[in-house]
Amino acid sequence: MSPRAGRTHLALCRAHAKDSEGRRYSEPEHPYRSCFERDRDRIIHSRAFRRLEYKTQVFPNYEGDHFRTRLTHTIEVAQIARTVASALSLNQTLAEAIALAHDLGHPPFGHAGEHELDNALHDAGGFEHNRHTLRVVEELEERYAKFPGLNLTYEVREGIVKHSTHYDRFRQDELEGYRPALQPLLEAQIIDWVDGIAYNVHDIDDGVEAKILEPAELAADLPIFGEIYASQVANHRNADVRQLFNESIRALLDILVSDLIDASRERIEVANVTNVEEVRSHSERLIGHSPQVLEQLRSTAQFLKDRLYRCTEVEKEMQKARRIIAKLVTSYRRDPTLLPERHQARIAAEGEAIVVGDYVAGMTDRFALEAHRRLPR
C-alpha cells in the first residue's frame, strides 16, 4: 500500500466534529469553532487545569524551578498526541482535548497522594484519578450558569473514561452511557500510549536534573538509552555530558513516538477497519507500540521504579505526602465543620466522604500543606 493510500485508509477512521454525539446539555453550535475546539478551550480555561501547575509529577514544585509539574506533563502529552494524530490522519483537536483533560482529576502529591486518598476513602468506594477527572468535567467545575461541569462532548468524556486500558475502577453507574463493551475512538486510544512515552522519557530527564540518576548509569543499565547515548557521543565529540544527555533524550522521544505511529499504522491497515464503527467493534485496540519497543518501555518503567521512584529522596517526600493526605481526610471526615461552608452545604445531599474526597483531590500541593498546617492540633 502506497503512503498516500495508507493515509486515505487511515482518514476513514477519523472522528469528525460534525458526527459528534453531542453534549449532555444542548447548546447552539459556535460560528467559528468546532465542538472539539470548544472542548479544548473550556478545559484550558478551567480552574482544575490551572491548578495542575502546582501538583506534583515526581518532584514537588517547591523542590526546583525546572522539574515537571502535572501541568507541564499534560502540555507535553497534548503535544505528542497532536503529532501522532496528525501522522495517522486522525482528529488532532479531539486527541489534544482528551490529552489536556486526562489528568484533571489528579490529587496533590502525585501517585503517592492518589494512593493515600484511595486508602483513606476505601470504605466509600476509594479514589481513582480517571474517575475523578470525569466528575470534575461533569459536575465540579462551576463556570457556567446553565449547567454543571464543562458540558464537554460525548467523545471527549468517553476518552476520559476509556483512554486507559484499565477502567474497571469506574462504578457501573459511572460507565452507563459510555458503552464499555466497545473500543474507544483511535484519538482516545492514542492518549494512554503518549502519556506513557511522556512520563517515562521526562521522568528520566527530571531524575538527572535532580542528580539522582546519571547519564552513564542510564547508558549502562537501559539498552535503548545506551545505544542512543553511544551514537550521540560519536556524533558530537565536543559536546559536554549535559548536551549529550539532552540530545539523547530528544532522540529517545523521537524513536518512541515514531514507533507508535509506524506500529499503529500497520496494525490499523492489517485490521482493515474502514470507519469509526469498525474501530469501536474491533476485538482489540489498534493503537500501540511494536513488541520490541514495548518490551524496552517495560524495562524503562521498571528501572524508574527501582532507581527513581523508590529512591530515598523521592520516598521521603512521598511518605510526607501520604501523612498529609491521611491527616486531612481523617480530620475533615471526623469534623466536617473544618471544611469551607459551601462544601459543608453539600454533605446532606452527597455524603461526607464524597465531599471530603472532592475537596482534598482538588487541592494543589501548596494548598494541602497550608491546610494541613491549619488543622487543630
N, C-alpha and C positions, 0 to 999 in steps of 0.2 A: 504494500500500500504506500503510495507517494505521501510525502509530508502534507501536501495540500489536501489530498483525500482524507488523510488521518485527521486533520484539523476540522474538516467538514463533518466527518463522522462524530467527532467529539462534541462539536457545537450542537448537534441534535439532542444531546443530553443536558444541555444548559438550562438552568432555571430562568424564566423570564418574568419580569415585574408585571407584565400585562396578564400573566396567568396566575398571579398570586391568589391564594385562598383567603386573603383579606385580613382584616383586623377584628378583634373581639367587639369593639365599639365602632360602628360605622362612621367614616369621615369622608368628606369630599376629596377627590384627587387634587394634587398640587399642580399648578400650571407649568412649573419648571423642573420639579424633582420627581423622580420615580419613587415608588413606595419604599424600595430598599435604600435609596439615598436618604429619604426622610428618617428611616430607622437608624441608619448610621449616625445621622446628625443628632437625633434625640439621645442616643447612647452617649455621644461625646459631650453633650450639654448637660447630662445628668449629674446629680450630686454624687452618686455612687461611683461614677467614672473618675471624678476629680479626687475622691478620697483614695483611689488606688496609688496616688503619688506617695502617700505616707503609710503604705502597707508593705511589709517585708516580702521579698522574693526569697533570698537565702540570708543575706546580711541586713540587719536593721538599718534603716535610713540614716540614723544618727551615728553609725559607725564610720561613714565616709561619704564623700560627695559623688563618687563615681560608681558606686555599686548600683546594680539594677534594683528597681522597686517593682511592685506589681504593675504600676502604670507603664514604665519603660518596657517591661516584658510584654505587656499587652500590645503596645505600639509595634514592637518587633514581630510579634506573632501576626498582627494585621498586615504588616509589610510583606512578610513571606507568603501569607495567604493570597494576597493580591498577585504576587509573582507566579505562584503555582496555578491559580485560577486563570490568569492570562495565558500562560503556556498551554493549558488544556482547553482553551476556548470556552471556559465556564464564566459564570457571572461574578466578576471581580467585586462588585459592590456588595452583593449578598455575602460572599465569603468574608469580606472586610467587616461587615456589620456583625456577623456571628463572632468573628475573632475579637472585635472590640468589646463585645458583651461577655465573652466566655468566662472571665474571672471577676465579674462584678460582685458575686456573692462570697468572695474570699474574706474571711475574718482577719483581724490583725495577727501579726507574727507568723505568717506563712503556714506551712503544713503542720507545724507544732501547735499553732493556735487552733487550727481546724480539728486536729486530733483531740485536743483537750476539750474543746467545745462539744465535740461529739460525745465524749465521755461524760461531761457534766450534764448533758441533756439526754442521756441514754434512756432514762425512764419515760421520756416524752417523745421517743422516736429518733433521737440522735440528731446529728447535724452533718450535712454534706454540701459542699460549696456549689455544685451544679444545681442541686435542688433549690438552694437559697438564691442563686442567680435568677432562676425562674420567678421566685417570689419577689425579688427586687423589681424586675421589669413588669410583672403583672399586678403587684399590689403596693409595694412600699415606696416607690418614687412618688413624690407629690408635686408635680409640676403643672398639672392640667386641671381645669375646673370641671370638665365634663366626664372624666373617667379616672380611675386609679391607675397607677403604674405609668408605663410609657406607651401602652397600646400598640405594641410592635406587630408586624405582620406574622401570620402563622409560620411562615418559612424561617424567620429568624428565631422565633420561640421554639420551634421544633429543633432547630440547630443547636440551641442551648441545651435542650433535653438530650439530644441524640449524638452530639458531636463526639462524645466519649463512647468507647465501646462498652463501658461499664455504667449502665444507668439503672441497675437493679435496686439502687438505694432510693429511687423515686417510689412513693406510695402509688397504689393502683389508681386512686382518685386523681393524683397529680398527672399520671400518664394518660388519663382519659382524654380522648380527642386528639392525641398525638400518634396514634396508630403504631404502638410499639412493635408489632409483628413485621412492619415494613422497614426497609433500609432508609436511612436519611438521604437527602439530596447529596450529590457529589460535592457541592460547595460546603456542606456541613462536614462531610467525611474528611475534607482537607484539614480541618482545624485541629483535630486530635494529633495528627502527624506533625504539622508545623509547630504546634505547641511543644511537642517533644523535641524537635530539632532546636527550637529557640532555647529551651531551658537547659538542654544538655550542653550545647555549644557555649552559651553565655554564662552558665554556672562554672564552666572551666575558666572562662575569662575572668570572672569575679574571684574565683579561687586563687588565681595567680595574682590578681590585684591585691588580695588580702595577704599574700605571701604564705598561704597555706599550701598551695601547690607550686611546683617549679616546672618550667618547660622541659628540663632534662628528664625529670621524673615522668612526665606525661609521655615524652618520646620513647622512654624505655618500657613503660607499662601499658600503653594504649597503642596497639599496632597501627590503627588507622591514622592516629596523630603522628606516630613515629615516622611513617612513610612520608607524610606531608612535610614534617619538620625537616627531615633529611633533604628533601627536594628544595626547600626554601634556603637552607644553609648553602647548598650547591649553587643556587641561582642568585644569591645576594651575599657575596663574600665579604662585603664591607659593612654589612648591617650589624647592629648590636642585638643582644638577646631579645630585648623587648620588641624591636622591629620584626625580628624573625618570628616571634610568637604571634604578633598581630597578623602578619602575613599568613601564618599557619591557620589561625582562627578563621580568617577570611576564606582561605581555600577549603577548610573543612566544611564551613557553612555552604559553600558553593557545591561541593561534592554531594552533600546530603540532600540539598534542595533539588539538584539536577537528577539524582537517583529517584527521588519521589516522583518527579514529573515523568521521567522515562518509564519507570516501572508501572506507574498508574496508567499512562497512555497505552502501554502494551496490554495491561490487564483489561482495560475497557474495550480495546479492539478485539481481543480474543473472546471476550464475553458477548460481543456483537450486540450490545444494547444500543437501541436507536432512539430512545426517548426517555423522559423522566419516569414514566410509569414502569418501564422495564428496569430502570435503575432501582426503583423502590422495591420491586418484586424479585430482584435477583437474589440468589441463595446466599451471597456473601457481599461484603463491602468491596468496592473496586479501587479505592484509593489506598496506596500503601507502598512500602519500600520493597526492593529486591531482597531475597533471602539473605544474600551476603551482607548487605548493608544493615539489614535488620539485626543480624547477629552482632555486628560491630556496635550498633546502638545499645543493644542489651549489655554488652561488655562495658561500654562507656557509663551507662546508668549504674551498674554495679560498682565500678571504680569510684564514681562520685559518691555513692552511698557509703563506701568504706573509707575513703580518703578525705572527703569534704564534709558531707552532712553529719557524719559521726565523729568528726574531729573534736578535740577538747574545746576549742574556741567557739565553734558553732553550737555544740551541745550545751555549753554553759549558758549561752543566750537563750536557747530553746527551753531549757529547764526553767529559767526565769520566766519566760513567756507562759509556759504551762501553769506555773504557780499563779501568775496574774490572772489568767483566764479563769482558772478554777475558783479563785477567790471572788472574782467579780460575779460569776454566775451564782455561786453559793450565797453570797451576800444579798444579791438582788432577789433571789427566789425566797430567801428567808424573810426579807423585809422589803417588799415591793415599793414602799414609800421612799426608798432611796432613788427610785427611778424618776426621771422628769415627769411632770404631771400629764403631758399628752400621751406618754407611754402607759402610765398608770390607768388612764381612762380606757385603754383598750383591753385591759385584763379581764373584765367581766364578760366580754364577748368572745375573746380569743384564747384566754387562758394564760396563766403566769409564765409557763415555760416557753411558749411561742413568743411572747412579748419580750422576755429577757433574752432569748436567743437572737431575735431581730436586733435588739439594741446593742448587744455585745458584738455581734457579727458586723454591724455597721461601723464600729469604731476603727479609727486608724491606730497605728502603734502608739503614737504620742498621746492620743486621747485616752487610750486604755491605760497607759502609765499614769496619767494625771487622775483618771477616775479611780484607779487602784489606790493612789496616794490619798484621795479624799475619803476613802471608806472609813467608817468608825473603827477604832482600834479596841 
